[in-house]
Amino acid sequence: MKHLTLKDIIFIMLIALIFGALFVGIDVIYAPLYLVIGPFANEVLFGLWIMAGPLAIAILRLPGTAVIGEVLAAVAEVLFGGTFGAAALISGLVQGAGSELGFLTLRYKNWGWPALISSAFWVTVVSFAYEIFKQGYIHLALPMILALFCTRLVSDLLFGAVLVHYVVRLLVRAHAIQPA
């Protein structure tokens, strides 16, 4: 099994800084969107918040890098003054673990579509299980909870699987990384 190199660590840090800044930008969109669509704002945007983990692991192809990428992106978000403060660190850990679980279920042998879809599914399940209490969704009617879950799943699939796949593909075409 390959270990993290200095180049890998620098790459993860770049991903973390880019996504930390993106997360702060998303925070600015979140508040007005929440006024319009309520709790669905969190779910529609959620896929953007989980991209650092699957991107890090899809690029580096090393177990643990989804958690590292997501947590470091959360650290960057906090340092950049993100709205959610230190709570973002816990969310980053939960989201990274969920993403990692998706790759683990395929035993870290697939880095393409199946792994990204698995990652999006598991990050949805794990993060929603955590946030059902944190966000107070547990007090909502079951159809509303299911609607919120399905919205999050679609967002995670679009951003955490489809967009991540195309970013990786662009990086391969640009010869920035090696193909899987």
N, C-alpha and C positions, 0 to 999 in steps of 0.2 A: 504494500500500500504506500502510495506517494505521501510525502509530508509537505506541509506548507513551507514555501521558500520565501525569501525576502520579496521577490517579485509578486508572489501570491498575496502577501500581506499588504503590499502597496496597492495592488489591484482592488482588494477588499476595501481598503481605506478610501480609494477613489470612489468606489460604488457607494460607500457609506456617506461620504461628503456630498455627492451628487443627490442621493436620495434624501439625506437629511434636509438639504435646501428645498428639494421638491416637496417634502412633507410639510415644511413650514408654509410653502406656497399653497398647498392643499388646505391647510388650516384656515387660510384667508377665505377660501371658497366655501368651506364647511359651514360657517356661521350663517351667511345669508341663505345658503341652500337649505339649511335646517329650518329656517323661518318659512320656507315655501313648502317643503315636503316632509318635515318632521324627522322622525328617526330613520326614514329611508335615506336621508342625506349621508349618514354614516355608512350605510350598506352600499349605496351607489359608488361612493368614493373608496370603499375599503380595498378594492383590488390595487389601487395605486399605493396604498400604505404597506402592502405585503410584497412588493416587487423586488426589493433589495435582496431578500433571502433566496428566492428561486433563481434570480439572475446570478448571484455570487456562486451558487453551487452548480448551475448549468455551465458557467464559464470555467470554473476551476476544477470541477468534477472531483471534489474531495469531501468526504463525510465531515459534517460539522460546520461547513462554510455557510450553510443557509442560516444557522443560528448566529454565527459570528457576524455575517453581513447585516442581518436584520437588527441585531442588538447595537452594532456600531452605527447604523443609520439612525436608530432611535437616540443614541448618545449625541450624534451630530444635530439631530432635530432639537434636542434639549439645549445644546450649546448655542444653536442659532436662535433660540428664544421661542420655540414652538409653543402653541397654545396649551397643549396638554401637559407640559412640564414633566416632572420625573415619572409620572404615571406612564409616559410613553416607553420608558425602559422596560417595565413589566410587560406591556403590550408587545414590544419588540421581541422579548424572550418567548412569549407565548406564540407569536406569529412565526418566528424563526423555527421553533420546535415543531409547529404544525407543518410547515413547509418541509422541514427535514424528514418528518415522518413519511411524507409522500415519496421521497427518494429512497428511504429505508425500506418501504414496502416492496420496492423492486430491487432490493439488495444492492443499491448503488451500482447497478450494472446497465442502467438505461439512463440516458441524459436528454433524450428527445421528448417527443409528444407524450408518450405514456407516463413518463416521470413528471412532466410539467402538469399534466392533467391530474395525476395522483396528488401532486403537491398542492394544487389549487383546491382539490376536494378536501384534503386533510387539514390544510390551514383554515378552511372554512369551518369544518367541524370543531377543531380544537379552539379556535378563536371565538366562535359563537358560543361554545360551551362555557368559556371563561366570561364572555361579555353578557351572556343572558342574565347574569346576576349584576354585573358591574353597570350595565346600561338600564337595568330594571325591566328588561323584556319579560322576565318571569311573571310579571303582573299583567301582561297583556293576554288577550284571547288567543287560543291556539292558532286559528287561521292567520292572525296578524303575525305571530311568531314565525309561522311557516313562510309567510310572504317575505318577511325580513330575511330569513335564512336563505330563501331562494334568490333574493336580490343580491345578497352577499356572494353566493355561489357563482352567479352569473358574472358579477364584477371581478371576482377572483380568477375565474376562467379567462375572461377577456384580457385582464391586465397581467395576472400572474402566470398564465400559460401562453396565450396567443401573443401578446406584446413581447413578453420575455423571449419566446421562441424567435420572433423576428429581429429583436435586438441582437441575440446571439448569432443569428444568421448573417446579419449585417457586419458584425465584428469578424466573423469567419471570412466573409467576402472581402473585407478590408485588410485581411491578413493580420489582424490584431490578436487573434487567438487561433488555435488549431481546431479543425473539425473533430467532432466526437467520433 
